[in-house]
Amino acid sequence: MVHSAWQFIVATDIVDSTRVASEVADASALWAEHDRAARDLVRAHGGREIGRTDGIVVLFEGAAQARTFAAEYHDALSRLSTPLLARVAIAGGTVVVRENRAEDIALGAVPFEVDGPVLPIAMRVQAMCGGGQTLASVNLKADGSGQRLHSHGLWRLKGEPAPIEVFEFLGTGTHPRRPRDVEKAFQVERIDGEWQPVSVGHSRLPRMEGRFVGREDQIRDIGDRIEAGEHLITLLGTGGVGKTRLALQFARCGPVYFEGGAWFCDLSAAADEDGVLQAVSQGLGVPLAGADPAGLLGHAMAGRGRCVVILDNAESAVQAVSALAAQWRVAAPQATLLLTSRTLIGVAGESAVEVEPLTPTEAGLLFEHRAQGAGVTLGDADKGSVPLLVDALDRLPLALELSAARTPSMSPAQQVAHMRERRRWMTAAGNVQRRHGTLAQVFEASWLLLSSNERSVLAQCTVFEGGFSLEDAIAVVHTDGDWVGAVLGSLVSKSLLRRQGNGRLGLLQTVRDEAEAREEVTPDRTRATARHGRHFASLDERVLWTAGFCDLDNLIAAFEHALARSDHDTATKALSLCAEVLLVRGPVRRLRSLALQALAVGDLPASMEAEVSRVLGNALYALGQREESVQRYRTGLQLCASSDARGLRIRLACALSTPLARSGQTSEAMALLQRRDEDDALLDDPVRGCALANAKGAVTMAAQSMPEAIGHFERALLLATAAGHRRWEGGVRGNLGGALYLSGRRAEARHHYEAALSIASGIGDRAWAANAQCNLGLMLLEDGRRDEAEPLLAEALRSAREIGQVLLEATAGCNLGLLLIDSAQPSRAIGPLQDAARSAARLSDHTLAAQCEHALSQALEALAEWSAAAEAADRAIERATSAGDTHEMARSRLRLAEVLLANGTHPERLAEATAAARAAAAALPAAQAASLQPQLMALESKRLNSRC
């Protein structure tokens, strides 16, 4: 059985119990005497013994019992045959008691166990007590027995999120004694909005300006490492990331108290061992003398016991710091050396804590606090620009402080707008007075630590956008003899390159800006830019999918740089790869912008302009600009008609066939594709063959020739599988599922839909994943599994909007509208259905437009808007007729008859509409006709009943 309630724990501990045990002749009898007296008191005051130390741990339900027990316990110890002194602590709070079963107790288990934070708090407070003293973590009102209560202020206890007030119970004639600062508990006070220790020995710590923000996890991590026995810790990070402030904050407010104090040694001016010794001497307050100054300082550290010595800016003299730190670690094993550095110092046992930029939330809070310090209170409009600004500044504390100091003259929005000029205005301002005045100065200090080879490699790395792998670096970066991987590792250890995960590296934007500005390495960077473009433009498209599209930024950069230097071949290949990603990941508008950027150059080679036309056509069609896209495709075909670009002609033909088929021009679309058969045979490329077969399947499906469509899709699937092209396999499976679904083969259709969704989701193809979600969601809805269908359709709609795929958005919107109708929410369905119908009409996708109007008619009928419902059904018939979609035409005619029957005011028109629906259904293939028979029979039955 488990129960919880507010209760009190009293923890006692005998002072000098080890000495007593060794000095008293019959210690065993004394301890038995103690136990008898303590347990008599427990019984007298209604307590329950829950544990043993040298003393006893007792649980009480009331404050009075706990307080009285503590007072009488001290008195009982003074009357033992050998008087004893005890430390007594009282803690109160919610206690969870778990009663053990009788059969477990019979086997040796304790009757009950206690959980919750109250017991550890009691033990922490007990450690603060002196002999004969009683301390409490809660304000227990003293009774009338002469006891008094004295507050010792606020104390931080290890493991507790906030300080607690500690009280002492005083008897008649006794005086308060300050509790002891111990390893896991120390007194604190509020200074500048932060809790800081009241006493830190004889510490020497510089004052920090402004409130410290964030880093709680790292402060806890440093404390945990020290408790685990690690006493040489390096806070590693790039300049301006906040290493010094983190070290000072830990020393002031960390979870472990250093009774030997905290000492700050600024090594920024040290260049050799003498400089380091002078800085540490000044920081510790120990004058240098004698022939062994390093030994003298080590002896001083050892004499301070548990202390922390901060060696700030250790990279200034790495070799000297390394040798001295190793010596001091041996001389003062209890001291903790806490270094801040841009590089590891390389001592055995060194523990590195990588100091990363602040989180977005922390960065925004720091910026706001520093802006307030500059006299600016940010309004809602300003706060809306802060996330963009702090991201642009890499969330580096120094950059944020410099930026915040500018807020009196430049709002956050203005700073974002002028971010390209940040190197000019990111200088010391306002109250930002510190060792690192500007980001340029910070970088200069790091730059001077690099060899000429490291400087060249760092400059070459600035050509990468969004990170890079070791393989990328080997292809792009040239070194002066050293292996590029070794140089990259050195730059990582010096905090100029950052690990991004998945084996990739990257640069902070502030580091990139400064490295790009170094004129001495500009030629190296220029040559690397050309190699960068050729490398990324040569990637196989399948590499993009397996790598999770992480190289999109590099592809865009490769395209833009190649375009600027008139490297048309590289620019064309890079743009094609950009299209592979942006069409299925978004945003498609970015792709349109890149293609227009290429056309704006003018005088492009015909083959390049043809490919740009294809890419632009794809982007325009995805964005709902059908006519413009068709014109672009036709222009592309004309440009490459006389060239040897057979693969490009196939891609253009496949692209053009889609808008033609969806607008009902299936004959022209199929003729266009059939002219490519010879090219396909000559090309002997299974991926291109897959694309051509898939396009033929889409055209024949639009022409309502389902058996033929299924055959084309099956051939496309075979080619995609043989080529190992997972993306094409997923897309073709989705299309094959659609043809099977329209053929009435639902089980097979669902199998392919699910496989398509699994493949597309696995490789990150959001467009084809959303398409599969649309189709699968519709099937689930038709099967009455609304709860499973809704999240699929909602996710499909969200993905389509984020990507910028208008046709996909219209499809998802139509299916979601059907779900809302099925959920008895027709009023909510009208808006999405109207939007979907307009988008489909703009794309001349007459079948989809008919389906949207059909669903819209259902929603309007449910709202008894008969006239509007009939008009929507009429539009559905018109759209289906334009598409040549006989199945949708029959469905729409049946829909009109259902509306007229429900209205009941147009019997003659109802008879005409019913006959038309019956005739349209009879003209369908058997499977499609059978799917409409239940609705036709229901319609006839309702008509007969209405006549009766």
N, C-alpha and C positions, 0 to 999 in steps of 0.2 A: 504494500500500500504506500502511496506517495501523497504527502500533503505539504503545503507551504503556508507560512505565516510570518508576521513581523516578530522576531525573537531576539534575544541577546546572548552573546557568547562571552564568557569570561575565560581568559587564558592566563595562566600563572606560570612562573619559571623561577626556580631557586637560584639565588645569586651564589656564584663560586661553588657549585655543587661538586665539581671534581675535587676541589681542595678539601671540602667537608668530608667527602668519602675517604680521602687519604688520611685525614687527621683524627677523625672520630674513631674510637676503639671499636664500637659496635655499630657501624654505619647502617647495616641491614635493619637493626632494631629501630634506629632513628627514622629511616624511610618508612617503616611500617607504622610508626607513631604518627608521622606526617600524614600518611594515607588515611589512617583512621580518623584523624581530626578533620581532614578535608572532606571526607565522605560523610561524616556526621553533619557537617555544615550543608553539604549538597542536599541531604535528605531533609534537613530542617527547613530549608528555603525552597523546596519543591523543584530542584534542578535535576538535570540528567547528565551523567558523565559521558562525554563523547570522545575523549582522547587523553593521552598522557604525554607529557614532556618530562622534565625534571620535576615539574609541578603537576597541574591538572587542568583540563579544558572542560568547561561545563556549559550546558545550554539552559537558559531560563526564559520563561514566557513573559515575565514582567521586568521593568526597569528597577523597581524597588528591590526585588529579590536579588538581582545581579549586584546592585550597589551595596546592599547590606552584606551579602556573601563576601564581597571584596574586603570590606572593612573588618569583618569578623575573622577572615582568613589571615590577614596581617596579625591580628591580635592573637590568634591561635598559634601562629608560628613563634611568636615571642615567648609563649609559655611552654614550648617543647623542652624536653630534657636538655637538648642542645639548641638554643634559640637559632632560628634561621631568618634570613631576609628574602623577600620575593619581589619580583616585578609582576605587576598585575595590569592587564589591559581588558577593557570592556568595549565591544563593538556591537552595534545593533543594525538590523536590516532584515530583509526577507530571507528566510532560511527554508530550504527544501529538505524535508526529512523523509528518508526512504526506509520503511520498516521491512526487515528481512523476515522470511518465512520461518516457522518453527523448526521445520526439518533442516533448514540451513544452519540455524542457530545450534541445533543439536550436533552438527558436524564441525562447530567451531566458529561460525560466523558471528559477528557482533550483532546485538539485537536491532540496531538501526544505524544508518549512516547519514551524514549531513553534507549537502551540496550548497553552492552559492558563494558569493564573494565575501561574505561576512567573516568566515574563518581566516582567510589570508589577511584581511585587514586587521583582525585581532592580533595575529602573529607579528605583523609589521609594527603595530603600535607597541606591542610588548617589548620588541627589541629596542624601542626608544626609551624605555623606563629605566630608572635607577632603582637601587635596592630600597624596598619599603614604599615604593611609589605606585600610585594607581592612576592610569591615564585612560581616557575614553574617547572614542571617535564620534560620539553622539552627545548631545546636551542633555544629560540626565539630571533633573532637578534634585538637589540635595534635600534630604529629609531634615527633620528637626533634631537630629541626634548630635548636632554640633559640627557636622561635615560642611565644608564650603567648597564651592566650585570655582576654578580659575581657568580662564582661556589662555592657551599658549599660541594662539593664532592659527594660521593656515599652513598645512604641511602637504607636500607631494609624496604619495606612496607609489611605489612601483606597481604598475598594472592598473592603476586607477586613472580615469580620463581627466579628472578635475581634482584640485586640492581639497582637503577636508580639514575642518577645524578640530583641534585636539584640546581636550579639557583635562584638568588634574583635580582629583578629590583631595581636599586638605582637612585633616583633623584639627582639633583644638590645639593651638600653640604651634602648629607646623607652618612652614613657609613654602611657597611654590619653588620648584626647581625646573629650570629649562630642560626639556627632553633632549636626548642625545641625537645629533645628526648621525645617521647610520647609512650603510650602503644603499638600502632600499627605501629610505624615508628621510626627507630633509625639509626644513622650513622655507617657505617662499613668501614673497611679497609682490604686489602689482606695481610694475615700473614700466611706463610708456605702453600701457595696454598689454603687457606680457608678464607672466609669472616667472620671477627670477629668484634664485636662492638668496636667503638673507645673509648667509655666511658661506663663503667659498675659500676658507682658509686665508692665505695671504696672496690671493690670485692677482694677476696683472692681465686684465683683458681690456682692450680698447672699447669705447662706447660705440654702439651701432646706432646710426641715425635712422629713424623711421621704423615702422612696425615690420617684424619678420613675418613672412607669409608662407604657409605650406611646409612641405618637406617632413611631415610627421613620420611617414614611413621610413625615411632614410635616417632620421634621428633615432628611431627605434632600432633600425638595423645596426647602426654603429654601437649602440648600447649592448645589443645582443652579441655582437662580435667580441666586445671586451669581456663580457661575462663568460664567453666560450673560451677565453684565454688568448685572444688575439690582441696584441699590444703594440703593433706597428701597422697603422691603418692609413692608407693614402686616399684622400678624396680626389678623384681623377676627373678632369673635365676641361673643356675649352675655356679660354679667357672670357670673363663676363658672365659665366653660368651660375655664379653664386657660391663658389667653394668656400671662400673665407667666411661669409656670413653664416653658412651652414656649420662650419667648425665652431664659430663663436656661439651660435645658438645652442649647439650641443653642449658646449662647455658650461653654459649658463643654466640651461633648462633640460638637459638630457636626463634619462631615466636612472643613471647611476651617479651617486654623489662621490666626489673626489675629496676626501678629507685633507689630502695634501695640496689642494688648490688646483687652479687652472692657469696656465702661463702661455702667453702669446709671444711668439718670436717671429718678427718680420724679416724674411730672408731676401726681399726683393732687390736689395742693393748688394747682396753677397755674390761674389764672382768666384771665390775660391774657399779653401778651408779656413783661412784666417777670417774672411768675411762672415762665414757661417758661425764660427766661434764667437765673434764679437756680437752678432745678432742674438745668439742664444744667451750669452752672458747678460746682455741688456734685458732680454725678456724675462730671465729668471731672477734678475737682480743680484747676480753673483759676480763680483769683480774677478777678472782673470789674473792669476798669479802663478808663479812657479814654472817648472819646466814641462808640466803635463796639463795644459789647459783643458783638453778634452776629458782627461780623467777627472779633473776637478769638477767639471760640469756634470759628469756622470755621477760622481759622489753626491753632488747637491740634489740631483733628481732622486737618487736612492734614499736620501735622508728625508724626503717628503712623502715617502710611502706611495699610497694610491693617489696619483696626481695625473693630470693630463697636460702634455706639453705640445702646443700647436706650433708646427714648423710651416709657416705660411710662405707660399711661392717657392717651393723646394726645387722647381725646375731651373732656378737661376744658377744653381751650382750642384748639379745632379751627382757628380762623382764624389764631391766632398760630403754632401748630405748622406750619400749611400754608405760611405766608410764610417762616418761618425754615428749614424743611426744604428749600424750593426754593433758598434762598440757600446753605445748607451743602452741598448736592449739587454746586453749581458750585465752591465754594471747596475742597472735599475730595473729589475724584472717586474716590479709592481707598477711602474710608471707606464703610461700609455703615450706613445708618440703618434700624434694625429697630424698628418701632413696634408697640405693642399698643393696640388701640382698638375701641370699639363702633361706630365709623363711619369711613368713608374720609375722608381729609383733603383729597383733591381736588387733588393736585399732579401735573403731567404726569410720566409715567414711573413713577407709583406702581403697585406690584405687590401685589395682594391675595392673601393666603393665608387662606381661610376656615377657622377653627378650629371643628370640629364637636365635639359631645359624644363621649366615649370610646366605643369599641366595647363590646358586652356583655362580652366576655372581659376587656378592659382595665379596665372599670368594676368587675367582680367582683374582679379582682386588687387594684386600688387599695383597695377597701373592706376586703378581708381584711388588707392590710398596715396600713392605718390602725387597724383594730380591734385588731391585735396591738400597735400603738403605744399603744393605750388599755388594754392589759393583758388583752385578751380573745382567746383562741384559739377560733376557730369550729369547732364540731363538725359532723358530717354533717347533722344536722337543721337547724342554723343555715345551713349552706351551701346547703341546698335552697331556702331563702327568699330568698337573696341575689339571684338573677336577677330575681325579682319586685320586690324593693326597688329595685335599681339602675335598672330600667326606669321605675318610678314616680317616681324622682328625675331622670329625663331623662338619666341617666348624666353629670351635670355634676360635675366634680371637687370643687368647693366643697361642693355638696349632699352628696356622698358622704363627704367628710371630716367635715362636721357630723353626719351620720347615724352614721358609725363612732364618733365621739366619744361617742355616746349608748349604745353597746353594753354598757357595764358595768351600765346600769340598764334598757335596753330591748333585747331580742333582735331580730334581723332579722325574725322572724315577728311579734313584737309591733308593730314599727314598720310593717310592712305592714298589720296589722289597724287601726292608728290613722292611716293615711295621710291621711284626711280632716282630721286635726288637725295636719298637718305644719307649718302656718304658726305654730302655737304652740310646737312643740318643736324646730323647725329653727333653733336659735340657737347662738351660739358656746359651745363646751363643751370640757372637757378641755384638750388642748394645741393646739387650733386658735386660734392667736393671729396674726391677720394684718390687713391693711388692710380686707378685706371680712369683717367679723365674722359677719354673717348674710346670708341670701339677701334678706331684706327691705331691708337696707342697700344691697345690690348693685342691686336694682331701683330703689330710691329715687334713686340716682345717675343711672340711665338715664331715669327718669320726668322728672326736672328738666330734662333736655336737650330734651324734647319741647315743641312748641307746643300750644296748647289744642286745635287741630283734630286734631293727631296723637294726643293723648291720647284724644279722643273716638273716633277711628277704631280705635285699638288696643283700647279697651274693647268696641266693637261687634264686633270680630273674635273676641272670646272666645265669642260665641254659636255659632261654627262648631265642629264636632267632626270630627276626623280630616282637617282640611285643607279648602281651598276654592280655587276658580278665580277669575280676574278677573271672569268673568261672574256668578258667585255674589256676589262682593263688590259689583258694580254694583247688583244687585237688592236687596241687604240693607243695605249700609252707606251712610249719608248723611253728607255732609261740608258744611263751612261754606264753600261756594264753590269750593274746589279740586276738580279731578278726582280721583276716588277712586284711580285707578291711580297717579297721581303721589304721593299720600300713602302708599300701600302701598309704593311704591318707596323712599320716604324711610325708612319703618320697617324695610324690609329692610336698607338701608344702615347703619342704626343697630343692627342685630343683634337686633331685637325680633320680627321676623317671619322665618321661615326658608323657603327654597325647598325643596320636597319632590320636585321632578321632575314631568314632564308638565305644566309650567306652573302647578302648584298651590303654595299657600303654607300655612303652619301656624305654630302657636305651641308652644313648650316648655310643659309643664304648670306649671313653676315661674313662668314669665312670666304664664300665664293666671291662676294663683291670685292673684298680686299685682295684676294689672289688674282682676280682678273685685272685689277688696276696696276699690277706690278709690271712695268714696261720691260724689265730685263728678261722676262720669260714669255713675252708676247709671241715671238716667233715659234717657240715650242707649242704654245696653245693653238696657233693658227694651223700648224701642220696636223696637230691632233684632231682639229675640227674636221678636216677632210677625211682622215682615217675613221673618225666616228661616224660620219655619214655613210661611207661605203660599207662599214661593218653592219650597221643596223638595217640598211636598205637591202642587204644580202640575206637577211634572216628568212628562213622558211616560215610560211604563215602558220604552220602547225606548232612551231616553237612558241609563238605568241600565246596559243591556247594552253600549252602545257606549263608555261611560265606564269599563267594567271594575269596576263596583260600588263605586267609590271613595266614593260618597256615602251608604253604608249608615249610618255613624255619624251623619251629619247628619239622615237620615230618622228614626232612632230619637229623636234629640234633638227634632226637630220634633214628633213624635208626643207625647212625654212633656210638652213645654212646652205644647202645645195642649190636651192633656188637663187639665193643671193649671189652665189659665185658662178651661176649659169651651168652647173653640173646637172644637165637635164636628165640623164639616165638615173642618177642617184635620186634626184627629186621625184621622178615618176615612180620608182620602185617604193620609195618611202611613203609617198602619198597612198599608193595602193594598199600598203600594209596598215596605214592609219585607218583607211576605210574598213578593212577587215575587223578592226576593233570598235570604231566609233559607231558603226551601223548596228552593232549588237550590244554595245555597252553604253553608248551615248556619251556626251550629247551629240545628236546628229547635226545640230546647228554648227558645231565646231567643224565638222567635216565640210559642210557647205562653205564655211568661211575659208578653209584651207584651199579648197578647189578654186574659189573665186580669186584668192590670192595668187594662185598660179596663172590663171587666165589674164589677170591684170598685168602680168609681166610683158605679154605680147611676143610675137615672133617666135612662138614655140614650134619645135619640130612637129610634123603631122602626127607621128605616133604618140608623142607625149600629149598633144592636145586631144587626141582621140581618147586616151586613157583618162585624162582629166574630165572629159565630157561624160564618160561612163560613171566615174565617181560622183560627179556633180549631179548627174541624172538620178543615181541611187539616193543621194541625200535629198534631192527635191521631192522625189516620189514618197520617201519616208515621211517628209514634212507635210505632205498633202498637196503638193504643187504638181498635179498630174501633167497638165499640158506642157509646162516648162520642162518636165523630166523627159517626156516623149521627144520633144524637140532636141534635147541634148543627146539622147540615144541615137537619133537619126543622124545628127551631125557627126557623132563619133563613127558611125558605120560608113559615112561618106568619106571621112578622113582616112580611114584605114582600108578602103575598098581596093586600092591598087597596091597596097603594101603586102609584106609577107607575114603580117601579124595575124596569123590564123587564130591563135588562142584569144586574142583581143576581140576578133570578130565574133567568136562564139560567145564570149562573155557579154558583149553588147547585144547580141541577138537574144540571149536568155533574159537579159534585163528588160529589153523592149517588149518581149512577149508577155510579161506580167501585166502591165497596164492595158495592153491591147486585149488580152483574154478577159480580164476582169471587167472591161467595159463592153463586152459582147463581141469583139472583133476576133473571134477565135480562128476563123479561116486565115486571116492575114497573119496572125501570130504563128499558126502551125506552118504556113508556107515559109515564113522567115526562118523557123527552126530547121525545116527540112533542107533548106539550102545550105545548112551548116554541116549536114551529114558527111559530105566529102572532106570538109576541113577536119571534122572529128576523126575520121579514119586516118588522115595524113598526120594528124597531131600525135596520135597514139598515146594520149594522156588520160589515164583512168579518172582523174579528178575532173578534168574538163568534160569527159564523157558522162560522168555522173551529173554534172551541172546541166548538160544538154538533155539527158534523159529525164531529170527532175522537172525541167522546164516543160518538156513535152507532156509529162504527166499532169502538170498544173493546167496546161491549155486544154487537154482532152477532158479533164475533170470539169473545167468551166463550160465545156461543150456538152456536158452531161453524158459522156461516153465513159462510164465507170470501169467496165472491164479493160478497155484500152488504157485508161489512166493507171489502173492497178499494175498492168504489165510494165508500163514505163517506170513507175516508182520502184517496182521490184528489181528492174535492171539497174536503176540508179543506186539502190541499196546494195546490190551485189558489187558494183564498182567501188562504192565508198568503203565497203568492208574490205575488199581486196587491197585498196590503197592504204588502209589503216587510218583513214581520215575520220576521226570521231565526230568532228563538228558536222560534216556532211551526213554522216550516218544518223545523227540525232535529228537533223532537219528533215531528211527524207523519210524517216520513220514517222515523224509527225504528219507529213503530207500523205503517206500511205495510209495511216490511220484514218485520215479524213475521207479518202476515197472508199475505204472499207466501210466506214460508218454510213456514208450515203448509199452504199450497196446493201445495207441491212445486216452487215456482218459485224455486229456490235462487239462480240467477245474478242475477235481479232483486232478490231479497231482499238479497243481499250488496251490491249497488250502493247500495241505500238505506241500509243499515247504515253503510257507509263514508261516505256523504254526511252522514248524521246525526251521526256522530262528528266529522267535520271541522267542521261548522257549530257543534255544541255546544262543542267545544274552542275554536274561534275566538272565541266570545263569552263563554266562561267559565261555561257552564251545566254544572256538575259532575254534576247529577242525570241529565240526559238524555245526557250524555257517558258516564256509567257504565252507563246502560241500553243504549246502543249497544255499549259494550265487552263487556257480558254476552252480548248476542246474537251479535256478531261472533266473540267468543271461542269460543262454543259451536259455531258453524259451522266454525271452523278446527279445533277438536278433532275434530269428526266427519269432517273431511277428512284426519285424520292429521297435522295441522300443529301438534303439541303445543307446540313451542318458541315459536311465534308466539302461541298461545292463552294460555299461562300468564301473561305480563306483563299482557295485557289484563284477564284475570279478576282477578288480584291487585290491580291498580289500581282496578278497579270496586268490589271489596270494601272496599278502604281508603277510597275516596271515600264510599261509602254509610255507613260507620261514622262518619266524621268529620262528615258532613252530619247524620246522625240519621234516615236514611230506612230504616225497618225492612224494608219490603217489598222495596226494592232490595237491601238487605243479604242478605235471605233468597234472592233470585234469584241474586246473585253467589255466595253460599255454596254453593248447590246446584250451580251450574256448576263451581265450583272443586272440589267433591267429586267430580264426574264426571271431572275432569282427573286427580285423584289416583288414582282407580280405574284410569284408563287408563294411568297411570304406574306401575302395580303397587305402589301405596302405599295399600291399602284401609284399613289401621288408622288412617292419618292422615286419611282421608276421613270416618270415622264421626262425629267430633265436630262438624265444620262442617255435615254433613248433618242431624244431630239438631237442632242449633240452628236451622237453616233451616226444618226441618219444624215445629218448635214456633212459630216466628215466623209462618209462613204459616197455621198453624191458628189462632193468636190473631187474625189478621186475617180469618179465615174465607175465605181465598183457597184454595179447595179444589183447584183445578187445580195450583197451585204446591205445595201440601202433598202431592198425589199424586205429583208429579214428584220431590220430595225423598225420599218414602218409597220410590219406585221405585229411585232411586239408592242409598239406604241398603240396600235388599235386595241389590243387586249387591255392595256392599262386604262385607256380612255373609256372603254366599255365598262370596266369595273367601277368607274366613277360615274356611270350613267350619262356620260357625255356622248350621246348616240351619234349626233351629226359629225363631230370631230373624229369619232372612232371609225365611221364609215369612210370619211375622207382619207384617213390614214390607210385603210384597207385598199381603197382605190389607188393610192400612190404606190402601195406595195405591188399591186397587179401591174401597174405601168412600169415600175422598175424591173420586175421579173421578166416582163415581155421584152424590154430593151436588152436584158442580159441573155435572152433566149433560154432562160432557166425554166423548163417546163414543170419541174417539181415544185419550185417556189411559186410559180404561177398558180398551180393547182391549190397549194396551201393558202395563198392569198385570196383566191376566189372563194374558198371554203370559209375563210375568215370573214369576208364581206357578208356571206350568207348568214353566218352566226350572229353578226352584229344586227342585221336587219331583222332576224327572228327575235332577238332579245328586245329590240325596240318595239316591234309589233305594229308599226304604223304604215308600212309599205308592203302589203301582201303581194302586189304585182311584181315589184322589183325583187322581192324575196324569191318568188318562183323563178324568175329569170336568173338570179344569182345562184340558186341551188342547182338549176340545170347546167349552168356554165361550170360550176364546181365539179359536178358529176362527170361531165364530158372531159374536163381537163384531167381528172384522176384516171379516167378510163384510158387516156392516151399515154399514160406513164408505163415504164417497165414494170413487170409484175411485182418486184420487191417494193418499189416506191409506191405503187398503187395500193398494195396491201397495207402499208403503213398509214394510209389515210382512211381506210375503210371504217375503223371504229368511229372516227369523227363524222363521216358521212352518215352512218347508221344512226348516230345520236341526233344528228340534225334532222333526219327524216322522222325520227320518233317524236322529237319536240314539235315538228310541224303538225303531225297528226294530232297530238294532244291539244295543240293550240286551236285546231279546228273544232274539236269536240267541246 
